[in-house]
Structure formats: C-alpha cells, structure tokens
C-alpha cells in the first residue's frame, strides 16, 4: 500500500504519519519523488480501509494498494517513478537509472594475475567503461574448472582500482565472504546460480553496498523480482537487475537466450535500474556487439561486457570475451546508438591511462 502526499506536505506531518503507521505494526518508508513524497507501507494491510487512512490527514492526496506480490520492487511502490542507484567511485559518483547516461561495466570473467587485471582495467577505462568487473570467487558447473583465486584476487582488484579509479563489481558466493568482498567491491554481484539463495539475499540486503542481481538461468521475471524483493525487504534499496540470458531448448548456436524483451517489461513493472550482460547471454564474442547495440536501442541503463587481453588463454569464459581492441571499436559503435537515444556519456579522456 502506498500513501501519496500532496505537493507541499509539511515534513512534520509526514513524520507524524510515519510514526502513526509504525504504531499500526506497519513498516513505512518515505520515498521522495520528483514532485511528491510517497510513504510506502508494508505489512498486514489486507483488511485496512484506504479511505480511513486517507481521512487521517488533510495532506494525503490518495491511498493506493500495490496488487503485485513484490511490493518494494514494484513501480507502483514509487508511484510510477524510477529509482536510481548512485555508486561512489574514485573517479566520482556514477548513477545507474533510466534518467541517467548508460553505464558500461567491462573486464574479465576471472582475475588471473595482477598484470592482466591492471592492463585490462586501463584499457577498458580508456575506451569509456566506468566499472571493472572481475571474479575472485567463481561458481562453475564443473568442480574441476577454475573457480577463481579467492581472497588473493580481491587484492588484485583493489590494485586495479588504485591504478585506474574505476569502480569494482565482483561476485559474492558465500555469506562468510561478505566482509572481505565488501571491503573491495563498490558493487556486490549476486550471480545467476545464487538468485534463489534466500539466506544469502537476506544477508547481502542487510548491508549498504549496492547490489547487482543476475537473473537465474531458468527464472521467470516474477521470480527474479521476488528475489530482488528479499534484498529491498532486508533494507537495501540500491539494487540493479541484470539480465544474462536464460536457458531454453536451443543452446547449439548460443550459450543462452538473451531475453532483451525484459527491458520494456521490467520498465513497466519495476522502478529498479536494468543491466544487460550480452557476454553470458550469447557465450560467443562475435554476437556480443549486436546484442549490446540492441540493448541500448531497447533502453537498457547499463551493459556488462567481458574483456580479456588474450581470450584464447583465458582461464574462464574465453569464447565470449572481447579483446581490448574489439572493445575499443565496440564502444565507438555503441556511442552512435547511445547518442541517438540520448543515453551516451561524455567522451572519455585517454591521457594518462
């Protein structure tokens, strides 16, 4: 249920109402929109009369029920307005959201050594990326596949950030590693295999670092949004939804089926920012540019693209990784569509990187 306040509603009245709603055993959240303030109510509201709530203050414009099973994640919860996730980085704050320029995240699947990760960070920054992605802990289908260097790789990511000023996005697999990952990561990634790990979602949602939540390999859109609801319900509103391809009946020609239709669908259902990962979505480097361009045209807020200095020797996901040279060209190609849609950022400075 959401309570929409009239324009100019006094802060004292909003505070009074919030305290009154708390006395009714309802969790209330003040949401400051572009024009109005909305108070979101979560709890046992089934038998509550919206008219009775509206009559409790002359400053209440209307009271609406959120009918969807996901409440805080719903676009209705913010009275139709989009949210933004602002991430502080050494190079300045970066905003994810539909009213902000496209955010590009790039880097290797796994952190292999310091020279490799620092070189890649320098190259993707020079091309225009704002964040470096790199796995320290890697969930793999086979127990014999390379699963990352673990804690030592976090130090290498920190070195890459020191050298370039890029923000760091890296995956968390186990709640036991939350503290050490959080010390390095500017954004914590929850991978597709952990989308339904509800105990992990609760713990990550209780900390304040922004979160990228990847869609599960066979998850419906509603299941994905309900997983995001766990994060928001635990107290963290800074969640970015990442589509990385789903498993369908045909995987002969592409690793997954990249569902670009989620962009307009999510835009209508949720206020959360949207990221597209065409690297995992296709599994083939030659398909990544087309899907990245299509994602911008469809309205994505962010792209996550795998880049490796020598994909043929990559310890994981080499076939879907772009070389730095191909990433350079791709960023020029993306800029054409990004500028046409009004979502491109200022041209990057390459001096000193």
N, C-alpha and C positions, 0 to 999 in steps of 0.2 A: 504494500500500500504506500502511496506517496501523497504528501501534503504539499500543495503548491501555494506558496505565499504570494501575496500581492506585491507589485513593484513598490519599493519604498518601505517595506515592512521593517519596523524598528528591530535592532539587534536584541534589545531587552525582551521583546515579545517572542522572538524566535527561541531565545534561551529558555524563557518560561515554558513554552510549549514543549521543548525538548525534555525538560525536567518532568513535566506532567506526563508525557508519553512513557518516560522511564518508570514512573510510578505505576503505570499500567502493565509493567513487565514486557515492554516493547523495546527492542534495540532501535535507536534512532540515529540517523546520520544526516548531517547538514550538507547539502550539495549546492555550491554556489555556481549558478549558471551565468550565461552571458547577460541575461536580462532579469532573471528571477532567482530566488532561493527556493529550493525544494528540500523537504525533510522526508527522507526515506524511512519507512517503518517496517521492521522485520520481526515476526513473532506470531502469536496466535491471533490473527486478525479476521478469521473466517466469520465469526459472529458479530463483528463490530459494524456499527452503522456509520457509513461515511458521512451522512448528514449530521449525525450527532457530533462527530469530530469537527466538521466544518463550523458548526454553531459554537464551538468552544473559543473562537477568536474572530473578531471582525477583520483581521488581517489575512485570513485564509481565503484564497480565491477558489480552490476546488480540492477535493479529495478523490483520488483515483485508485482503483485496485490494479495490481500487477497480476495478470492472469497466468503468466508463464511459470513453469516450475523453477526456473532460475530467476532470482529476484534482483540481487545487486548487479548481476551481469546484464540484465535486460536494459534495452534502450529506454523503455518506459520509466525505469527507475530514475533516470536523469531527465525525465520529461522531454525526451527526444533529442537531447543534446549529446554530442560526442565528448568523450573524455580524452585526456592527453596524459602521456607518461613522460615526465621530464627527468633525464638522467644526467647528473653532473659527471663531466669527464675532465681530464687535464687540459683539453683544448677548449673547454667551455661546455655549457649545458646543451644537450641535444633533446629535442622534443619529438616524440612519436605521436601521431594522431592525424585525423583526416583533414585538419585545417593547417597542417604544417608541411614543409617540404619533405620529399622522400628521404628516408634514412637507409643507407647502404651498409650492410654488415658483411664482411668478407674475411676469408682466411682458411686455413687447412682444417680438415676433419680432425686431425690429431696433432698435438705438439710433439715434434720428434727430437729436436735439439735446439739450442739457443740460436745458432747461426741461421737455421732455417726459419724459425718463427720471427726473428727480428727482421730478416730480409723480407719476408712476406709482409710483415706489418708496414715496413717502409714503402713497399711497392703499392699495396692497396690504399694506403693513405695518400700517396702521390696521385693516384687515379681518382680519389674523391671519396673513399669509404670513411665513415665516421666511427665504426667499431670494428675490432678484430675478434673473430670467432676462432676458437681452437679448443680441442678436447683434451683435458687432463685425465679424466675418467671416461672411458668409452664402453657403453653397453654393446656387446656383439652377439650375433646369433650363435657363433661357434665359440666354445670355451678355449679353443686353441688360437683364435685370431688375436691380433694385437689389441690390447684393451687400455692403452694409454700408459704414460709413465706415472700417473697418480700425482701425489703431493709435490714431487720434484718439478713436474711440468707447470704447476701453478707459479713457481718462482720464475720460470722462463716467460710466462705470460706477463708477469709483473715487469720483467726486464724489457719486454717489447713495448709495454705501455710507457715505461720511463724513456725509451728511445724515441717514441713517436707521439705520445699524448693521446693515442686512440683509447676509446673505452673498450672494456673487455667483456665479452659474453662467453661463458663456459658452462658446461653441463654439470648438474648435481645428480648423482645416482643414489646416494645413501645419506640419510639424515645425520649419520655420525660425522659426515664430512662437511656439514653445513657451515660450521665456524671457519674452517680453513678456506673453503671456497669463497665464502662471503668476504674474507679479508682481501681477496684479489679481484673478484668479479665485480663489475659495475652493474651487470645484469645477470641473474642466475637463470639458466635454462633448465626446464624440465622436459626431458625427451619424450618421444612418442611412446616408448615402452613403459614409461612411468606415469603416463597421463591418468591411469586408473589407480595409482598407488596413493590412496586417500590419506593414509597416515603421513606420508611424505608431503603431500599437498598441504595438510594442516600445519606441519612444522615450518614449511617454507612460507606459507601465508602469514605466519606469526612474526616473521622478521620483515625489515623495512626495505630491503633491496628490491628493485624492480625485477619482474619475472617474465620470461618468455615461456609460454606453454604451448608445446607442439601437439598437434592433433595425433591421436592414436592411429595406428595403421589400419584399423577396421572400425574406427569410432564414427558414430553419426554426429551430426552437427549439434544436436541437443545434448548428447553425452559429453561432447567437448565443452560446451557452455556450462554444463553442470560441474565438470571438473574445475573450470575457472571459478565457479561459484564457491567451491571449497576454499580457494585462495582468498577471495574477497571476504567471505564469511569469517575467515581467520584474522582479518584485519588489514590485509594489504590490497589497496585499490589499484596498484601500479602493475597491471597485467597486460601483456601483449600476446595476442593469439597468432600462432604460426602454423600455416598450412604447409605440410611437407610431403604431400602425396599419400594416397590411401591404396590399400591392397584390393585389386579387382581380379577378374578372371583371366586377364591377359598381362603377363609380365615378360613376354618373349622379346619385345622391342624396347620396352622402357622398364625401369626398376619398379616404379609405382605409377598410379594415375594421379596426375597433379590436378586437383579439383579447383580450378580458377572460378567456378561458379560460387564458391564460398564468399568471394569478395562482396558482391551485391547482396547475397543472402545475409551474411554477418552484418553488413551495414544497416540492414533493416531490423535486425534482431538485437544487436548489442551496441553499446557505446564504446567498447574496447578497441584499441588500435589493432590493425591487421598487418601481419608479415607473411611473405611468401618465400618459400625455400625451393627454387627450381632445381637445385642440385640433387637433393634427395628425391624430389618429386619426379625426376626423369631418370636419374642414375647414369646419364650419358652427357658428357661435356658438350657434344655438338648440338644437343637440344636445349641447353640452358639459356643461350641468348634469346631464342624465340619466346620461350616461356617467361623470361624476365621482362621482355618488352610487352608481352601480352598482359602481364600482371600490372604493369604501370598503367596501361591503357584501361584496364578494368578498375583501377582505383586503389591499388594497394598502398599502404602507408610506409612499407619497408620491404627490403629484399635481403635475403641471406644467401650468399653465394660462396661456394668453396673454391679456394685458390691455393695452388701449391707450386713451388718453384720448379719441381720436376715430378709431375703426376705419375709418370711411369714407375718411379721409385717410391711413391707414397706408401706408407705403412698401412693406410686405410683409405678407402674410397677414392683411389686414384682415377678410375674411369670417369667419375663425374666432376673432377676438379679442372678448373681452367688454369692455364699458365698465366703468369703475371702479364705477359704481352697480350694475350687474348682478353684478359680482364680490362686492360687499358683500352682496347678497341671497343669492348662492350660498353664501358662507361660513356664513351663518346656516342655510341648508338643509342643508349638509354637516354642521354641528355636531350635528344631530338624529341622523343615522345614525352619525356618529363617536362620540357619547356612548353610543349603544345598543350599539355593538360594542366599547366600551372603548378606543378609539384616539384620542379627541379630546384636545387640549392645553388648557392653562388659557386662559381668555378673555383676549384681548389688551388691553393698556392703550392708550387712544387719546389720552391727554393729551400735548400737545406734539408731535404728528406732523402 
